[in-house]
Structure formats: C-alpha cells, structure tokens
Amino acid sequence: MYKYLINGQKELKGEVLISGSKNAALPLLAASLLTSGKTMLRNVPELKDIKTMLEVLKFLGVKYLFEKNNLELDTTKLTTHKAPYDLVKTMRASIYVLGPLLARLGKAMVSLPGGCAIGPRPVNLHIDAMEKLGATIKIEDGFIHATTKGLKGTEITFPKISVGATANILMGAVLAKGTTVIKNAALEPEVEELINFLIKMGARIEGKNTDTLTIQGIQKLKPVQYTVIPDRIESGTYLMAGVISESPITIKNMNVDHIRSLIRILEEIGVQLEVSNNSVKIKKISNLKGVYLKTLPYPGFPTDLHPLLTPLLTKIKGISVINETIFENRFAYIPELIRMGAEIEIDDHMVIIKGGSRLNGTKVMASDLRGGAALVLAGLIAKNETIVDRIYHIDRGYENMEDKLQKLGADIKRIKSDQ
Ligand code: UD1
C-alpha cells in the first residue's frame, strides 16, 4: 500500500493536461461485448478501475491489448456469461456487463456489487428495467441470474435518474426486438458518450441530450474505433487545485461545457477565470465569499465534485453549505478535514462549513475516490506535512496524480505505507 506525503503551501504554475474519462470509458468497454470483432478505443486512462473492467472482460473471454492509452478489445469469442464476485466487489461499474451479456448471449450472471463507502448504492433500477425489457431475473447466492429468450422493446420510466441504469438499459435495448423508450434518462456526458459510441456501432437511438431516449433495436452492431472524451471530474479536481492554492494555472485538453456548473459556482464565489472551449485559466482570486449549493443530476452540480469543493470553502470566511442529494453517505472525508483544523458540521444531508480556518498538515486516510482527492487538495494548502494514507482509492480514478501535481510545482511524493 502507498501513501502521499505532501508539503503544502507551494504556489502552482503552468498547465495540466486532462486524461480520458474513466466513467465514460467504463461503459464503452462493456459495450464492446455487444459485437464480435476488434474494437479500438483511444484516450483510455490507465487506472485501476479500467484494469478491473478489463479483468472482468478477460474472464468473459475477451482478449485485449492496452498500451499508451490505446485499447484494442477482441470480443470475437465469449467463453462464459459469469462476472465473478472477486472482481465485481472491487468496482460497482462491473454491473455494466449485465445489459450487453443479456443482449449478446441471452444470459448473464453478475455478482451483486454490494455497498461502498459513499452509501448503499442499490441496483434495483437496473434489474427492474431489465425485467421490463424481457429478462427473467433471480437473485440467488449474491448473484444476479438473468436469462432471456430475446429482449423486447418496451417503455421504461425511471422513478429516479441513474447514470448506470440508463447506460445498462441502452446497451440491452440496442439489440432488442422493436422499439424501447427510456423516460427520465440521465443526461450526464458519459451517457451522451455511450450513445455516440453505440450510434457509431450502428445503433439507432434518438433523443440524445434529452431525458427521453428512443431506441429502434437492430440485429447486429459492428466493432468501431473511438476516442474517449476528457474526464470532467479530473478537470474539476485540477481546477480546484489551482483555485485553492491561489495559483494561475491552466487546465488543458478538457471539455469546458461538461463542468459549467462548477465554473458558475467558482464565479459566484469570486474566482475570475478565462474560459475557452477546451481550457480554463485561473486569472484572479480575491475577496471570495461562501456559497450554498446542491448536488444534482447533470447539468446540475456533480456529486463527484462535492468533496473537492469543501477544502476551498474551509478557507473562505463565512458559512457555506453543500446539500448532498445524490449519495447519502458521501461524508467520510469530513472528519479527516476536521482533524486538519476545518470547522464542519453534517446535518442530515447538509455539509455546513464555517470558513476562515487554516488547515494544518497531519496524517489522514482516504476512504473513497473523490474524498481521497479532497484530502490531497487540503494537503496542498495545509501548513507543514500532510500524509494521505490508503491512496489506492485515489488510484482507482486519477491517472498519474502525483506526476501531474509535481509538474505544476506541488511538493507531493508517493511512498510505501510502512515507510
Ligand atoms: C455514476 C458514476 C459516479 C457518480 C454517479 C452520479 C460511474 C462508474 N460512476 O455512478 O461516479 O457519482 O454516477 O453522477 O460512472 N440508485 C438506486 N438504484 C439503482 C441505481 C442507482 O437507487 O439501481 C440511486 C443511487 O443510490 C444514487 C442515485 O440513484 O442515489 C444516482 O446513482 P447513479 O446515477 O446510478 O450512479 P452510478 O451510475 O452508480
């Protein structure tokens, strides 16, 4: 196991390049199962979660080559329909193979993912919708056992917006017989990306960027070459690194449209930014004021960026409030920030930050991906040394985080946990 050792209070300079999106790439990897042949994906981030999905695909019989962010997937022969517990338990997104396996093989056996540090995270929406699409589903021994004599188009109205369930059903519906209408679909850029990918494979999908998607099922899809979009949460993370350390850095190779909600909040706080299509430069940071915000489905403020905003809000005098409406337990990073000197209370789903604190470095522990990254941001402004342990959580979703921060001038090192 590794930990980060950070000596804070350094000014950052220069530019940082954003990697391909983890959450966009994961469903594309699963969607490659829908066709037989060689799919080529470019700009795939080299991350633990991607490697876990590749392990799942390999178990199913897929052959792959992954070099320098280019991934070739050969899905010609699938040898099983089973996604085992040992892999699925480490990453919930493994549930993405359910729709493609049902569509291609007519059966799927996927371990139930279980809970995780940010809340219970059920999969009922995936299962209910797949049943409507014509699958018979039993839950036995911790596995989802799904079979179908052929998926059939239907109308599905999600009672709650879910990125994962929208993606899974899309992947099932593209090869189903007849027309499927998905209502209350998620609008996240990762869903838009999956739609673009499926359309390139030959799928017929209408309604992109609206909450109603209409899919005309077809018999066969073809393998394609595709480039993954930049990671919007990573771009938000480095933007916050620059703002919190009051540094005039530039975030490049990003899609600005995908983080408009963060840009709006930063401008409301008082940060001046120079924004173009694919880059953001931090211009001026002065007289900042606290904010009230709510996490919401896209295009609202993303739940994944909530923990990354909190360290900045601990600096700004006055009260700020973040109302977390998506994941009820996304608060494990808060006691760690309090140990660094922040004044924060949690009231139901609200994070109430009494700003104006100066953070002090100490030993802290990451307990989930974005919460772990938030502790790194806190370390960048803390006095003295901050040690962030259990950074395997951060490695799940950030490509070369310490290299990128070092290039910007941060004093951050990765060392063995027992050192
Ligand atoms: C994805 C992202 C995650 C992000 C989240 C919300 C990936 C791999 N992960 O997760 O980083 O934080 O979107 O933008 O892309 N829910 C149910 N039943 C279900 C499914 C979800 O009740 O069957 C609930 C969840 O508990 C949560 C809400 O719906 O409260 C939204 O979850 P969802 O959009 O499905 O998140 P994920 O797709 O798991």
Boltz pocket constraint, residues with backbone or C-beta under 6 A from the ligand:
constraints:
  - pocket:
      binder: B
      contacts: [[A, 23], [A, 24], [A, 26], [A, 92], [A, 93], [A, 120], [A, 121], [A, 122], [A, 123], [A, 124], [A, 125], [A, 126], [A, 127], [A, 160], [A, 161], [A, 162], [A, 163], [A, 164], [A, 165], [A, 188], [A, 190], [A, 302], [A, 303], [A, 304], [A, 325], [A, 326], [A, 327], [A, 328]]
      max_distance: 6.0
